[in-house]
Amino acid sequence: MTTKNRTVRYGSRTLALTATALGVIATAVPAAAEEQPTAEQIMADCASGEGKCTFNSPQLGRAYLGEPRQVSELLYNCTDSPASQSMSWADTVGSSHSVGGSVTAGGGIEGIITASVTATYNYTWQSSHTETSSFTVNVKPGEVGWISRAQVMQQITGTWQTHYDDPKWGHYYWFVPDVVTGPAPNGTDGKHSAIVVKSRKMTAEEKKLCSTGSTRGKLFTQEA
């Protein structure tokens, strides 16, 4: 490995570091276990505080509408007439990142991302978002209805940097590219969360439920 000096700038300080001080992980797949860590190991050190970590150069992507998902119970119409019923719903959307799965609210990783995005954009990033409300569901005879919701989402691209007091895996510093995906405030980039009422025909098994004494000729709900 070359020993040519490189210069790395940290705020107002400039440190002269040899090439042996720097390690870069391009993907989550290690070259060999004894040569370099996995990205997950680096992120574990960031979360625990063993590695003094920063999330460098965060770039906010354009907001987009996420995939709709069911947020209410299923409403079955076993009657012979169209029916409607007010149903409560709740939806919590969390964050994930490409090299480590979920971003846990209150965890070390969340705090680092929040600090970095706030310092760069003066924008308060939140790792999760929860909404609750109610909506009227209209269901035709012999059908099942439910409420779906799509959350406004946004991606943040950046690079994790660790600093160890003593070399770990042969380096003082490791760098890991990452993409964080999480909920964005309603109206970001003109995108708005959407509530959609959906319905479908009952299956044969579901129709059998309507023939029982407890549900015959009634509306009833059931968890998905």
C-alpha positions in Angstrom: 0.0 0.0 0.0 1.3 3.5 -0.8 2.6 5.7 2.0 2.1 8.9 0.1 0.6 11.5 2.4 -3.0 12.7 1.9 -4.6 15.8 3.5 -8.0 15.6 5.0 -9.7 18.8 6.2 -12.0 18.8 9.2 -13.6 22.3 9.7 -10.8 24.6 10.6 -8.2 21.8 11.2 -6.1 20.2 8.6 -4.6 16.8 9.5 -1.8 15.1 7.5 -2.8 11.4 7.4 -1.0 8.5 5.7 -3.0 6.3 3.4 -3.0 3.6 6.1 -5.2 5.7 8.3 -8.2 5.7 5.9 -10.6 2.9 5.0 -13.5 3.0 2.6 -16.3 0.5 2.3 -18.0 0.9 -1.1 -20.7 -1.7 -0.5 -22.1 -3.8 2.4 -20.1 -6.8 1.2 -16.6 -7.2 2.7 -13.6 -8.2 0.6 -12.5 -10.6 3.3 -13.3 -10.8 7.0 -9.8 -10.2 8.2 -9.1 -7.3 5.7 -12.0 -5.0 6.3 -15.3 -4.9 8.3 -18.8 -5.1 7.0 -20.8 -1.9 6.7 -23.0 -3.3 9.4 -20.1 -3.6 11.8 -19.2 0.1 11.2 -22.8 1.1 11.7 -22.9 -0.9 15.0 -19.9 1.1 16.2 -21.6 4.4 15.2 -24.7 3.4 17.1 -22.8 2.3 20.2 -20.4 5.3 20.2 -17.3 3.1 19.9 -16.6 4.8 16.6 -16.9 8.6 16.8 -19.2 9.0 13.8 -20.5 11.8 11.6 -22.9 11.7 8.6 -21.1 13.9 6.1 -22.5 15.9 3.1 -26.2 14.9 3.4 -28.1 15.5 0.2 -31.9 15.7 0.3 -33.7 14.0 -2.6 -37.0 15.1 -4.0 -40.0 14.0 -2.0 -42.2 11.3 -3.5 -45.4 9.5 -2.5 -44.7 6.1 -0.9 -46.7 2.9 -1.7 -50.2 2.8 -0.1 -50.6 0.3 2.7 -53.6 -0.9 4.7 -54.0 1.0 7.9 -57.5 -0.1 9.1 -59.3 -3.3 9.9 -61.3 -5.0 7.1 -65.0 -4.2 6.9 -67.3 -7.0 5.6 -70.7 -6.3 4.2 -72.9 -9.4 4.7 -76.1 -7.5 4.0 -78.1 -7.2 0.8 -77.7 -3.4 0.6 -74.8 -0.9 0.3 -73.5 0.1 3.7 -71.2 2.6 5.3 -69.4 2.8 8.6 -66.9 5.2 10.2 -63.6 3.4 10.9 -60.6 4.5 12.9 -57.1 4.1 11.5 -53.5 4.6 12.7 -50.3 4.6 10.7 -46.7 4.8 11.8 -44.0 5.1 9.1 -40.4 4.7 10.1 -37.0 5.1 8.4 -34.5 2.7 7.0 -31.0 3.0 5.6 -29.3 1.0 2.9 -26.5 -0.4 5.0 -28.3 -1.2 8.2 -32.0 -1.7 8.0 -34.3 0.3 10.3 -33.3 3.6 11.9 -34.5 3.2 15.5 -36.1 6.2 17.1 -34.0 7.4 20.0 -31.0 5.4 18.8 -27.5 6.7 18.2 -27.8 6.6 14.4 -31.0 8.8 14.5 -29.3 11.5 16.5 -26.3 11.7 14.2 -28.5 12.0 11.0 -30.7 14.6 12.7 -27.7 16.7 13.7 -26.1 16.6 10.3 -29.3 17.4 8.4 -30.2 20.2 10.8 -26.7 21.8 10.5 -26.7 21.6 6.7 -30.3 22.6 5.9 -31.8 24.0 9.1 -34.4 21.3 8.6 -35.7 19.0 11.3 -35.5 15.5 10.1 -37.7 12.9 11.9 -37.1 9.2 11.8 -40.8 8.3 12.1 -44.2 9.8 11.7 -47.5 8.7 13.2 -51.0 9.8 12.2 -54.4 8.7 13.4 -57.9 9.6 12.3 -61.2 8.1 11.1 -62.9 7.8 7.7 -66.2 6.6 6.4 -65.9 3.4 4.4 -68.6 2.5 1.9 -69.0 -1.2 1.0 -71.2 -2.9 -1.5 -73.1 -6.1 -0.6 -70.7 -9.1 -0.7 -67.6 -7.0 -0.6 -64.8 -6.1 1.8 -63.6 -2.5 2.4 -60.6 -1.0 4.1 -58.6 2.2 4.4 -55.1 2.6 2.9 -52.6 5.4 3.3 -49.6 6.6 1.3 -46.9 8.7 3.2 -44.8 11.4 1.7 -41.2 10.0 1.7 -37.7 11.4 1.1 -34.2 10.1 0.7 -31.0 11.5 2.2 -27.7 10.5 0.6 -24.5 10.9 2.6 -21.3 9.2 3.8 -20.7 7.9 7.3 -17.3 8.6 8.8 -15.9 6.9 11.8 -12.9 8.0 13.9 -11.2 5.5 16.3 -8.8 6.5 19.0 -6.8 3.4 18.0 -6.7 1.8 14.6 -9.5 -0.8 14.1 -9.3 -3.2 11.1 -6.1 -1.4 10.3 -7.4 2.1 10.1 -8.3 5.1 12.2 -11.0 6.3 9.8 -13.6 4.3 7.9 -16.1 5.8 5.3 -19.4 4.1 4.4 -21.8 5.6 1.7 -25.4 5.3 2.7 -29.0 6.3 1.6 -31.5 7.0 4.4 -35.2 6.7 3.4 -37.9 8.2 5.7 -41.1 10.1 6.1 -41.2 13.8 5.1 -43.6 16.5 6.2 -46.9 16.8 4.3 -46.5 19.2 1.4 -42.8 18.7 0.9 -41.9 19.5 -2.7 -45.7 19.7 -3.4 -46.4 16.1 -2.4 -49.2 15.3 0.0 -50.0 12.1 1.9 -53.1 10.3 0.5 -56.0 8.4 2.2 -57.7 5.9 -0.1 -60.7 3.7 0.6 -60.4 0.4 -1.2 -62.7 -2.6 -1.7 -62.9 -6.0 -3.3 -65.2 -9.0 -3.7 -65.3 -11.5 -0.8 -63.4 -14.7 -1.3 -65.3 -18.1 -1.0 -63.9 -18.5 2.6 -65.0 -15.0 3.5 -68.5 -15.6 2.2 -68.8 -18.6 4.5 -68.3 -16.1 7.4 -71.5 -14.3 6.3 -73.5 -17.5 6.6 -72.8 -18.0 10.3 -75.3 -17.0 12.8 -73.2 -14.2 14.3 -72.5 -12.4 11.1 -75.5 -13.2 8.8 -77.0 -10.0 7.5 -74.6 -7.7 9.3 -71.6 -5.5 8.9 -68.6 -6.7 10.8 -64.9 -5.9 11.0 -61.9 -8.2 11.3 -58.1 -7.6 11.5 -56.2 -8.3 8.3 
